[in-house]
Amino acid sequence: MTDRPLTLMAVHAHPDDEATGTGGVLARYAAEGIRTVLVTCTDGGCGDGPGGAKPGEPGHDPAAVASMRRQELKASCDVLKVSDLEMLDYADSGMAGWASNDAPGSFWRTPVQEGAARLAELMRHYRPDVVVTYDENGFYGHPDHIQAHRITMAALEMSALTPKVYWTTMPRSMMRSFGDIMREFGEDMPEPDPAEAAALAEIGLPDDEITTWVDATAFSGQKFDALAAHASQGENIFFLKMGKERFGELMGVETFVRVQDSTGAALPEDDLFAGLR
């Protein structure tokens, strides 16, 4: 036995990803006395600028956006009571197909082994018992999410640590109803074309393939406030339109697929730390 606290490490691509995908578990486990470590891989410089300005548009200064998003990320971490924030500070690669994907210094262009070596050093320092990141498609195909997945899995090999490892996911039952949920809150949601509909249908997992359902409803208010801390990013506004009560009903349970385990904890499980305490 040691005095080292149980530790959760979440590896995310951009500022605000920590709130949408894992805000509930970060808040819940912090409240339970578990050390929570957030690693954010990029600076978020391809996010929205003032007034919603997109990269390349007048008023969008990537350095200024990155600075603003760093402050928002720190505020989000304060809300979620994250113990330790580590930023790798690679340049945001932007959405798939953007010229910024191949810009010098972008996270997407960074050799996997280089990024993994930096992350492995953090893993050796914090010695996480649980590691959470994205699946091999980055959940929905974002280059930086895919790269975060790649460096995380490579770093685990480099570090020779054997934590429980989870990939974030979403039940397809919820994905199918997402358009209806958005229309409930007044979003104009045109019917997607067949190709888009087919791609959306592949996001997430069938409900019976999800291994881990963590109820963080009691912490959904913190998750909501953490998302609100990223006020500069227009894509968050939809979730904030829900109000805290409805947000908690829809976003209070966070779902994962367990891909590495040495505890033998039975599946399905409702706790990332099942078998560890």
Disulfide bonds with the S-S distance in Angstrom:
none
